[in-house]
Amino acid sequence: MTEWSYTVRIWSIRKRPYRKPFQLRWQVGTRPHSESFLTRGLAESRRAQFVTAAREGEPWDVDSGLPKSMVQKAKDISWYQHARNYVELKWNHSPASTRRNLAEAMATVALALVKDTKGMSDHKAVRRALYTWGFNVHRWKEEPPADVAELLTWVERKSVATSALSDRMLVRKALDACSRRLDGKTSSGSVIARKRAIFHQALGFAVDAELLAENPLATVKWKAPERVEEQVDPECVPDPERAAALLAAVRKQGSRGKHLEAFFGCIYYSAARPGELVGLQLQDCDLPRRGWGVLRLRESRARSGSSWTDTGEAHDRRGLKHRARKTVRYVPIPPELVAMLRWHVTLYGAHADGRLFRTARGGMVQESGYGEVWANAREDALTPAERTTKLAKRPYDLRHAAVSTWLSSGVEPQLVAQRAGHSTGVLFRVYAKFLKGGDEAANAKISARLRERSAPLPKSV
């Protein structure tokens, strides 16, 4: 650990009969230090730097004998190298999707924090090289293609020093880059917020590494573009009749559709996220002959790409969203879904590893595959006018349909949030329009209750 002292003594230059005859001597705390120079001018220049640092009240490193500003300058590195160090620090503790977000944010910032653009290749090519090679720790073990290596060398050469981020205008430049897409248009509020948060953490790491005295982001007055509150648009959500028609249209698409009917059914009837169903095990399904059953959702297998996972598989195995790794979510399922799953098990059984849903070759269900089936079902089940709208545009809209159905049925929001894997805060924010839609029913219930307790109103005269 660095030991700092404010007790400094600096002596005059003395001349000795050696190869470097002019010697500067000084003392930090109780430890003496000296440095020799070929000319008196060089020695006096160094002494002047020390005197200035002492007068400005800088702390001095006892071991090296240098003021803090010089210590920082000696250990300073380029922002590109610092960003790589930061990504490496976070890598082992991050799921694949977070690794991709780190690489995306650091690629954006690194390209903004260059001294100039002289000799720069195509902007998109440089960003792609940074994203796929520069900030992907798994790729560091490989030799990049010659063109990629050339682009990364250019970034390293042109990257500003990390200490330069004490300049607020440079920080603003990076923030502005975080708010723009490659085509120059403004990014969504969630993307801007995510990139800014990652940039803030990287600057904090620079403070910890003693490359910056403080995090400059806290002092920069920069306002991100308006962030639209995340809310489910009722126009996207199919009602029960349309949902049933869409599931029937899935079933009509031959063997591929029949195999995926229960997959989509789980999204609609249990509000499960698609990633939570990709690895769903038969042993985690209670499917009685009559009545309600239960799904035990234990993990999510979101597709992140083999470049970002530790296993080299396209799907990353992780805990439930925003939950501890071993958390299990118990979701009661209605008889309609129980029957659908029992039929699926009878017809297809389970994979050797216990998975209910898989491709024809036994692989993980892919978004591209079930997305195509869903698009065909939508063409078949909706009218031409409905197909031009956002109604049931994505399979994920079935999850929104499930939650909205529960809310409109009068289920307590806390219980809805628990079954859907939300916090109540997220539920109230995301499904605000559906909660408001129940005002009349709620008012009627309150009025009925008040009439039970209230005394008869006096007759008017």
C-alpha positions as a printed NumPy array, in Angstrom:
array([[  0.   ,   0.   ,   0.   ],
       [  1.297,   3.437,  -0.928],
       [  2.519,   5.555,   2.004],
       [  2.042,   9.283,   1.516],
       [  3.71 ,  12.176,   3.336],
       [  3.44 ,  15.967,   3.25 ],
       [  6.832,  16.45 ,   4.927],
       [  9.262,  17.293,   2.118],
       [ 12.703,  18.957,   2.104],
       [ 14.443,  19.898,  -1.159],
       [ 18.1  ,  20.926,  -1.19 ],
       [ 20.06 ,  22.984,  -3.695],
       [ 21.84 ,  21.351,  -6.645],
       [ 25.339,  20.182,  -5.84 ],
       [ 28.148,  19.359,  -8.244],
       [ 30.305,  16.228,  -7.978],
       [ 33.197,  14.82 , -10.05 ],
       [ 31.148,  12.038, -11.695],
       [ 29.765,  11.275, -15.178],
       [ 26.483,  12.926, -14.172],
       [ 27.909,  15.676, -12.   ],
       [ 24.769,  17.597, -10.987],
       [ 22.842,  15.974,  -8.145],
       [ 19.406,  16.87 ,  -6.79 ],
       [ 18.733,  15.71 ,  -3.243],
       [ 15.433,  15.735,  -1.355],
       [ 13.759,  14.002,   1.554],
       [ 10.194,  12.682,   1.928],
       [  9.285,  12.033,   5.536],
       [ 12.488,  10.561,   6.904],
       [ 13.605,   8.87 ,   3.694],
       [ 16.303,  10.543,   1.556],
       [ 16.235,  10.497,  -2.273],
       [ 18.576,  11.744,  -4.981],
       [ 18.767,  11.989,  -8.783],
       [ 21.772,  12.92 , -10.974],
       [ 21.831,  14.839, -14.299],
       [ 24.306,  15.634, -17.063],
       [ 23.647,  19.387, -16.974],
       [ 22.711,  21.923, -14.335],
       [ 19.723,  23.03 , -16.448],
       [ 18.147,  19.573, -16.312],
       [ 18.699,  19.384, -12.575],
       [ 17.223,  22.842, -11.977],
       [ 14.177,  21.982, -14.122],
       [ 13.506,  18.867, -12.07 ],
       [ 13.943,  20.815,  -8.829],
       [ 11.475,  23.431, -10.031],
       [  8.869,  20.711, -10.637],
       [  9.377,  19.407,  -7.107],
       [  9.156,  22.874,  -5.544],
       [  5.918,  23.594,  -7.408],
       [  4.371,  20.322,  -6.259],
       [  5.385,  21.002,  -2.655],
       [  3.932,  24.53 ,  -2.753],
       [  0.626,  23.204,  -4.133],
       [  0.336,  20.868,  -1.151],
       [  0.529,  17.573,  -3.022],
       [  1.11 ,  14.391,  -1.018],
       [  4.384,  12.603,  -1.797],
       [  5.035,   8.887,  -2.152],
       [  7.584,   7.908,   0.504],
       [  8.939,   4.942,  -1.475],
       [  9.497,   6.608,  -4.853],
       [ 10.005,  10.094,  -3.449],
       [  7.7  ,  11.587,  -6.116],
       [  4.658,  13.871,  -5.744],
       [  1.285,  12.263,  -6.407],
       [  0.85 ,  13.916,  -9.825],
       [  4.131,  12.402, -11.049],
       [  3.276,   8.997,  -9.573],
       [ -0.008,   9.005, -11.457],
       [  1.68 ,  10.09 , -14.674],
       [  4.242,   7.307, -14.347],
       [  1.541,   4.634, -14.02 ],
       [ -0.861,   6.223, -16.516],
       [ -2.167,   4.021, -19.326],
       [ -4.356,   4.594, -22.364],
       [ -8.128,   4.568, -21.913],
       [ -8.34 ,   1.598, -24.287],
       [ -6.013,  -0.448, -22.073],
       [ -7.837,   0.648, -18.941],
       [-11.18 ,  -0.337, -20.489],
       [ -9.777,  -3.787, -21.281],
       [ -8.565,  -4.109, -17.684],
       [-12.036,  -3.155, -16.458],
       [-13.803,  -5.682, -18.723],
       [-11.368,  -8.394, -17.601],
       [-12.098,  -7.544, -13.957],
       [-15.854,  -7.944, -14.471],
       [-15.743, -10.897, -16.89 ],
       [-15.668, -13.932, -14.599],
       [-18.485, -12.629, -12.407],
       [-20.822, -11.67 , -15.26 ],
       [-23.345, -13.709, -17.277],
       [-22.95 , -13.771, -21.043],
       [-25.542, -11.051, -21.677],
       [-23.732,  -8.685, -19.297],
       [-20.441,  -9.413, -21.028],
       [-22.001,  -8.376, -24.317],
       [-23.299,  -5.177, -22.731],
       [-19.844,  -4.397, -21.32 ],
       [-18.234,  -4.901, -24.727],
       [-20.869,  -2.797, -26.468],
       [-20.532,   0.107, -24.017],
       [-16.72 ,   0.062, -23.947],
       [-16.554,  -0.112, -27.757],
       [-18.744,   2.991, -27.944],
       [-16.691,   4.929, -25.387],
       [-13.263,   3.825, -26.644],
       [-14.037,   5.016, -30.152],
       [-15.108,   8.402, -28.77 ],
       [-11.975,   8.816, -26.63 ],
       [ -9.351,   9.036, -29.374],
       [ -6.994,  11.977, -29.953],
       [ -8.07 ,  12.362, -33.571],
       [ -9.544,  10.329, -36.424],
       [ -6.606,  10.656, -38.805],
       [ -6.033,   7.326, -40.538],
       [ -9.21 ,   5.821, -39.124],
       [-10.861,   3.101, -41.169],
       [-14.623,   2.76 , -41.561],
       [-16.316,   3.721, -38.292],
       [-18.483,   0.59 , -38.229],
       [-15.484,  -1.663, -38.909],
       [-13.567,  -0.2  , -35.957],
       [-16.572,  -0.529, -33.649],
       [-17.056,  -4.14 , -34.78 ],
       [-13.381,  -4.952, -34.133],
       [-13.592,  -3.471, -30.631],
       [-16.837,  -5.303, -29.836],
       [-15.913,  -8.737, -31.181],
       [-12.169,  -8.782, -30.373],
       [-10.988,  -5.83 , -28.305],
       [-13.411,  -6.341, -25.422],
       [-14.197, -10.05 , -25.662],
       [-11.875, -11.735, -23.147],
       [-12.437, -15.159, -24.723],
       [-10.979, -13.876, -28.005],
       [ -7.778, -12.632, -26.37 ],
       [ -6.354, -16.143, -26.536],
       [ -6.709, -16.144, -30.328],
       [ -4.716, -14.382, -33.015],
       [ -7.031, -11.805, -34.634],
       [ -7.202, -11.477, -38.418],
       [ -4.677,  -9.038, -39.877],
       [ -7.282,  -6.374, -40.658],
       [ -8.738,  -6.565, -37.134],
       [ -5.273,  -6.401, -35.544],
       [ -4.535,  -3.286, -37.6  ],
       [ -7.742,  -1.585, -36.425],
       [ -7.069,  -2.395, -32.762],
       [ -3.49 ,  -1.144, -33.069],
       [ -4.839,   2.137, -34.43 ],
       [ -7.217,   2.489, -31.451],
       [ -4.397,   1.78 , -28.972],
       [ -2.165,   4.357, -30.628],
       [ -4.851,   7.047, -30.806],
       [ -6.508,   6.402, -27.418],
       [ -6.267,   9.251, -24.899],
       [ -4.574,   8.687, -21.548],
       [ -6.899,   7.644, -18.751],
       [ -5.775,  10.648, -16.68 ],
       [ -7.113,  12.896, -19.46 ],
       [-10.639,  11.977, -18.321],
       [-10.271,  14.606, -15.59 ],
       [-11.245,  16.951, -18.446],
       [-15.035,  17.272, -18.209],
       [-15.435,  18.096, -21.889],
       [-13.834,  14.767, -22.761],
       [-16.291,  13.016, -20.441],
       [-19.179,  14.813, -22.146],
       [-17.872,  13.627, -25.51 ],
       [-18.035,  10.022, -24.303],
       [-21.547,  10.511, -22.881],
       [-22.769,  11.985, -26.147],
       [-21.416,   8.92 , -27.958],
       [-23.377,   6.7  , -25.538],
       [-26.586,   8.455, -26.577],
       [-26.187,   7.84 , -30.327],
       [-26.588,   4.776, -32.503],
       [-24.259,   3.906, -35.368],
       [-26.647,   5.608, -37.808],
       [-26.484,   8.825, -35.801],
       [-30.011,   8.561, -34.391],
       [-30.703,   8.787, -30.658],
       [-30.527,   5.48 , -28.784],
       [-33.36 ,   4.295, -26.571],
       [-33.419,   5.514, -22.99 ],
       [-32.625,   2.075, -21.584],
       [-29.533,   1.688, -23.807],
       [-28.245,   5.15 , -22.859],
       [-28.776,   4.456, -19.162],
       [-26.98 ,   1.102, -19.424],
       [-23.958,   2.512, -21.274],
       [-23.697,   5.469, -18.908],
       [-23.773,   3.149, -15.881],
       [-20.983,   0.996, -17.329],
       [-18.909,   4.098, -18.184],
       [-19.43 ,   5.368, -14.623],
       [-18.199,   2.069, -13.177],
       [-15.134,   2.093, -15.462],
       [-14.268,   5.605, -14.249],
       [-14.706,   4.426, -10.663],
       [-12.256,   1.617, -11.374],
       [ -9.795,   4.256, -12.651],
       [-10.082,   6.032,  -9.292],
       [ -9.405,   2.761,  -7.467],
       [ -6.354,   2.22 ,  -9.702],
       [ -5.152,   5.74 ,  -8.804],
       [ -5.324,   6.836, -12.44 ],
       [ -7.873,   9.536, -11.566],
       [ -8.214,  11.575,  -8.381],
       [-12.029,  11.443,  -8.485],
       [-14.843,  10.191, -10.679],
       [-15.492,  13.11 , -13.053],
       [-18.927,  11.87 , -14.083],
       [-20.429,  13.096, -10.81 ],
       [-19.455,  16.69 , -11.634],
       [-20.525,  16.744, -15.292],
       [-23.887,  18.422, -15.891],
       [-25.173,  16.249, -18.701],
       [-28.787,  15.293, -19.254],
       [-29.621,  12.194, -21.222],
       [-32.472,  12.319, -23.721],
       [-35.89 ,  11.677, -22.235],
       [-36.281,   8.077, -21.199],
       [-39.685,   6.677, -22.031],
       [-41.112,   4.717, -19.127],
       [-41.3  ,   1.017, -19.875],
       [-44.955,   0.103, -20.164],
       [-46.775,  -2.646, -21.964],
       [-48.905,  -1.292, -24.788],
       [-52.41 ,  -2.848, -24.616],
       [-52.439,  -2.838, -28.413],
       [-49.782,  -5.607, -28.346],
       [-51.674,  -7.893, -25.99 ],
       [-54.058, -10.52 , -27.412],
       [-57.292, -11.237, -25.538],
       [-58.082, -14.859, -24.52 ],
       [-59.995, -15.555, -27.732],
       [-57.185, -14.371, -29.986],
       [-54.58 , -16.137, -27.845],
       [-56.499, -19.416, -28.245],
       [-56.729, -18.842, -31.996],
       [-52.988, -18.2  , -32.231],
       [-52.147, -21.393, -30.305],
       [-54.463, -23.35 , -32.612],
       [-52.697, -21.803, -35.616],
       [-49.377, -22.969, -34.194],
       [-50.704, -26.516, -33.886],
       [-51.819, -26.51 , -37.528],
       [-48.204, -26.11 , -38.779],
       [-47.368, -29.782, -38.983],
       [-45.009, -31.605, -36.629],
       [-42.927, -28.489, -35.978],
       [-45.978, -26.546, -34.848],
       [-47.379, -29.389, -32.759],
       [-44.076, -29.651, -30.92 ],
       [-44.072, -25.924, -30.105],
       [-47.733, -25.564, -29.123],
       [-47.012, -26.45 , -25.484],
       [-43.966, -24.13 , -25.521],
       [-46.137, -21.158, -26.499],
       [-48.858, -22.435, -24.168],
       [-46.463, -22.198, -21.226],
       [-45.699, -18.579, -22.102],
       [-49.403, -17.735, -22.229],
       [-50.794, -19.751, -19.32 ],
       [-47.872, -19.45 , -16.867],
       [-46.354, -16.095, -17.944],
       [-42.969, -17.802, -18.241],
       [-40.227, -16.053, -20.185],
       [-39.099, -17.997, -23.289],
       [-35.576, -18.341, -21.857],
       [-37.042, -19.975, -18.735],
       [-38.708, -22.641, -20.866],
       [-35.787, -23.578, -23.115],
       [-34.352, -25.859, -20.432],
       [-37.59 , -26.748, -18.613],
       [-37.324, -30.274, -17.184],
       [-40.14 , -32.818, -17.081],
       [-39.346, -33.447, -13.416],
       [-40.199, -29.806, -12.668],
       [-43.77 , -30.181, -13.954],
       [-46.609, -31.45 , -11.752],
       [-49.279, -32.555, -14.222],
       [-52.252, -34.192, -12.447],
       [-55.065, -35.842, -14.43 ],
       [-57.544, -33.272, -13.113],
       [-57.288, -29.766, -11.79 ],
       [-54.414, -27.343, -11.583],
       [-50.756, -28.285, -11.857],
       [-47.478, -26.521, -11.028],
       [-44.334, -25.503, -12.913],
       [-41.082, -25.06 , -11.001],
       [-38.928, -22.59 , -12.929],
       [-35.286, -22.808, -11.853],
       [-33.122, -21.166, -14.488],
       [-32.983, -19.114, -17.651],
       [-31.151, -20.152, -20.801],
       [-31.112, -16.963, -22.793],
       [-29.307, -17.094, -26.128],
       [-26.211, -14.9  , -25.879],
       [-23.921, -16.415, -28.513],
       [-21.106, -18.929, -28.075],
       [-18.465, -16.173, -28.094],
       [-19.668, -14.866, -24.734],
       [-20.356, -18.014, -22.705],
       [-17.792, -20.024, -20.737],
       [-19.08 , -23.312, -22.162],
       [-18.926, -22.277, -25.811],
       [-22.663, -22.991, -26.108],
       [-25.014, -20.433, -27.607],
       [-27.287, -20.45 , -24.538],
       [-26.031, -19.191, -21.199],
       [-27.236, -21.023, -18.091],
       [-28.098, -18.59 , -15.329],
       [-30.539, -18.092, -12.489],
       [-33.961, -16.546, -12.839],
       [-33.98 , -12.891, -13.821],
       [-33.073, -10.576, -10.914],
       [-33.085, -13.514,  -8.486],
       [-30.438, -15.468,  -6.58 ],
       [-28.961, -18.37 ,  -8.562],
       [-30.829, -21.154,  -6.737],
       [-34.192, -19.395,  -6.48 ],
       [-37.15 , -21.477,  -7.703],
       [-40.38 , -19.837,  -8.881],
       [-43.509, -21.918,  -8.362],
       [-46.24 , -21.129, -10.879],
       [-49.673, -22.794, -10.636],
       [-50.926, -23.682, -14.116],
       [-54.588, -24.124, -15.188],
       [-56.057, -27.412, -16.439],
       [-55.824, -26.146, -20.053],
       [-52.016, -26.027, -19.866],
       [-51.832, -29.256, -17.837],
       [-53.699, -31.072, -20.617],
       [-51.493, -29.481, -23.274],
       [-48.3  , -30.571, -21.503],
       [-49.591, -34.1  , -20.819],
       [-50.385, -34.457, -24.531],
       [-46.896, -33.148, -25.392],
       [-45.207, -35.658, -23.05 ],
       [-47.299, -38.524, -24.427],
       [-46.437, -37.623, -27.995],
       [-42.793, -36.551, -27.69 ],
       [-41.562, -37.625, -24.256],
       [-38.526, -35.806, -22.854],
       [-34.94 , -35.513, -24.039],
       [-32.287, -37.686, -22.416],
       [-31.31 , -34.736, -20.203],
       [-34.939, -34.193, -19.153],
       [-35.77 , -31.198, -21.374],
       [-39.342, -30.972, -22.632],
       [-38.689, -28.763, -25.631],
       [-35.974, -29.253, -28.245],
       [-35.284, -29.067, -31.95 ],
       [-35.713, -32.028, -34.333],
       [-32.074, -32.945, -33.625],
       [-32.454, -32.604, -29.871],
       [-30.802, -29.178, -29.576],
       [-31.96 , -26.105, -27.71 ],
       [-35.08 , -24.404, -29.033],
       [-33.885, -21.36 , -30.984],
       [-35.558, -17.973, -31.122],
       [-35.193, -17.894, -34.901],
       [-37.023, -21.229, -35.174],
       [-39.98 , -20.575, -32.906],
       [-40.128, -16.965, -34.148],
       [-40.78 , -18.223, -37.673],
       [-43.543, -20.539, -36.45 ],
       [-45.122, -17.659, -34.533],
       [-45.014, -15.363, -37.568],
       [-46.819, -17.994, -39.651],
       [-49.419, -18.514, -36.907],
       [-50.042, -14.785, -36.787],
       [-50.59 , -14.719, -40.549],
       [-53.112, -17.524, -40.217],
       [-55.022, -16.445, -37.092],
       [-55.289, -12.653, -37.481],
       [-57.237, -10.607, -39.975],
       [-55.325,  -8.572, -42.597],
       [-56.076,  -5.403, -40.619],
       [-54.818,  -6.949, -37.343],
       [-51.627,  -8.169, -39.007],
       [-50.64 ,  -4.567, -39.761],
       [-50.814,  -3.663, -36.055],
       [-48.575,  -4.569, -33.108],
       [-51.04 ,  -7.184, -31.873],
       [-49.163, -10.319, -30.72 ],
       [-46.151,  -9.225, -32.786],
       [-43.774, -11.269, -30.616],
       [-44.201, -14.541, -28.705],
       [-43.286, -12.507, -25.586],
       [-46.645, -10.729, -25.934],
       [-48.243, -13.973, -24.717],
       [-46.528, -13.356, -21.364],
       [-48.017,  -9.866, -21.259],
       [-51.39 , -11.405, -22.11 ],
       [-51.09 , -13.799, -19.171],
       [-50.264, -11.057, -16.667],
       [-53.003,  -8.744, -17.96 ],
       [-55.531, -11.608, -17.777],
       [-54.608, -12.3  , -14.152],
       [-54.911,  -8.629, -13.241],
       [-58.252,  -8.185, -15.003],
       [-59.527, -11.324, -13.242],
       [-59.047,  -9.595,  -9.885],
       [-55.946, -11.506,  -8.726],
       [-54.02 ,  -9.49 ,  -6.134],
       [-51.095,  -7.624,  -7.744],
       [-48.653,  -9.028,  -5.194],
       [-49.578, -12.574,  -6.19 ],
       [-49.432, -11.704,  -9.899],
       [-45.947, -10.255,  -9.418],
       [-44.812, -13.369,  -7.56 ],
       [-46.044, -15.744, -10.256],
       [-44.643, -13.626, -13.094],
       [-41.238, -13.202, -11.448],
       [-41.559,  -9.428, -11.064],
       [-41.205,  -7.112,  -8.138],
       [-44.457,  -5.317,  -7.339],
       [-42.765,  -2.045,  -8.296],
       [-42.002,  -3.338, -11.789],
       [-45.502,  -4.766, -12.097],
       [-47.14 ,  -1.433, -11.229],
       [-44.883,   0.436, -13.64 ],
       [-44.92 ,  -1.941, -16.61 ],
       [-48.595,  -2.915, -16.4  ],
       [-49.911,   0.446, -15.184],
       [-52.459,   0.725, -18.003],
       [-53.98 ,  -2.646, -17.174],
       [-54.2  ,  -1.764, -13.485],
       [-55.972,   1.482, -14.369],
       [-58.356,  -0.488, -16.536],
       [-59.687,  -2.201, -13.41 ],
       [-60.749,   1.021, -11.693],
       [-64.472,   0.549, -12.338],
       [-64.486,  -2.993, -10.991],
       [-62.477,  -1.884,  -7.961],
       [-64.846,   1.021,  -7.309],
       [-67.824,  -1.304,  -7.458],
       [-66.229,  -3.668,  -4.922],
       [-65.433,  -0.774,  -2.557],
       [-68.965,   0.634,  -2.855],
       [-70.498,  -2.757,  -2.119],
       [-68.337,  -3.132,   0.965],
       [-69.163,   0.347,   2.208],
       [-72.879,  -0.304,   1.804],
       [-72.554,  -3.339,   4.074],
       [-71.059,  -1.238,   6.909],
       [-72.735,   2.119,   6.472],
       [-75.918,   3.194,   8.22 ],
       [-78.895,   4.058,   6.024],
       [-78.687,   7.549,   4.632],
       [-81.304,   9.984,   6.046],
       [-84.261,  10.652,   3.794],
       [-84.282,  14.068,   2.178],
       [-86.931,  16.44 ,   3.391]])
